[in-house]
Amino acid sequence: MGDWLPREIISGSIRSMPITSSAKKAKRSSLKKKVFNDRRRRALRDSVKNLRKLISDSKFDEAKALLPATYQAIDKAAKRGVIKGNAARRKKSRLSRLVVGAK
C-alpha cells in the first residue's frame, strides 16, 4: 500500500481519527477508560467462570464461599457501567439459583 495512508487503515482496523483537540482529548480519555472497563469485565468473567467450575466439580461449599466475591465483581461492573443494572441482577439471580440448587 501507499505511504500516504494512515497506519490504522494499513493495519486493517479503521478507527476514528480525531481532528479537533477536544476530540483528541476525548479519544485519549476513552482509551484510558477502556483499560479499566476491560479489567472490570475480565474480573467479572473470571469470577463467574470460577464459580461455575466449582459447581461443576461438585465443590459446593467452596462455591458458596465464592458467591459473595462474585456478587461483588458483578456489582462493581454494574456500578462502572460495564454491564447494565438488570443484567447484573439477572446474573446474580441465576448464580444464586445455581449454587442453592446444586446441592
N, C-alpha and C positions, 0 to 999 in steps of 0.2 A: 504494500500500500504506500501511498504517498506520504511524504514527511509533513505535509500540511494538515493532516488530520490529527485531532486531539487524541491523546493516549487512551481515553475512555472508549472512543469509537473503535480504535485499532484493536484493543483487547477484547472487544465483543460485548462489553457491558456499557450500554449507552445510559449514562446517568445525567441528571440535570446539572448544568454548568451555570452557576450563579454569575450574574453580571454586576449588579449593584453591590455596594459594600455591605448594606444591610442583609442582602440575600446571602452574601459570603459568610457573614457572621451567623446567620440562621443555619446555614449548612454545617458550619463547624459545631454549633451548639447541638444540632440534631444528631451529628455523628457521636458526640460525647454522650448524649442521652441514650443512643442506640447501644453503646457498650454496656451501660448499666441495665438497660432493659433486657439485653441478651443474657446477661449474667443472672438476672432475676428469673427469666424464663427457663434457663438451664437448671437453676436450683429447684424450681418448681417441678420440672420434668424428672429430674433425678430423684427427688423426694418421693414423688408418686410411683416411679418405677421401682424404687427400693421397697416401698410398702407392698406393692402388688407382688413382688418377688418373694417377700417374706410370707405372704398369704399362700402363694402357690407352693412354697416349700413347707407348708404346714407349721410355720413358726408363729402361732397366733399370739402368744404373749409378747414377743418382740414386736410384732405388727401393732399390737395395741399400745405399746410403749412409744412407737414411732409416730402414731397418729397425731399427737399434738404438734410435733415438729413439722409434719406435713401440712397440717392446718395453718401453721404459722407461715410456711412458704407460700401457700395459696393466698392467704390474706395479704401478705406483702406484695405479691404480684398484682392483686386486685387494687391495692392502695396506690401502687405506682402506675396503674393503668395498662399493665401488660396484658391482663385479661379483664373482662368486664365483671361487674358485680354478680350478675346472675350466673355467669359461667363458674365463678368461684363457689357460689352457694351450691350449684349443681355438682361440682367436683367433690366438695366436702360431704354432701349428702350421699353420693354414690360410694365414696370411700368408707364412710361410716357404716353403710349397709353391708359393704363387703367384709369389713372387719367383724361386725356383730354377727352376720350370717355365716361366717366362715367356720364357726365352732360347731 
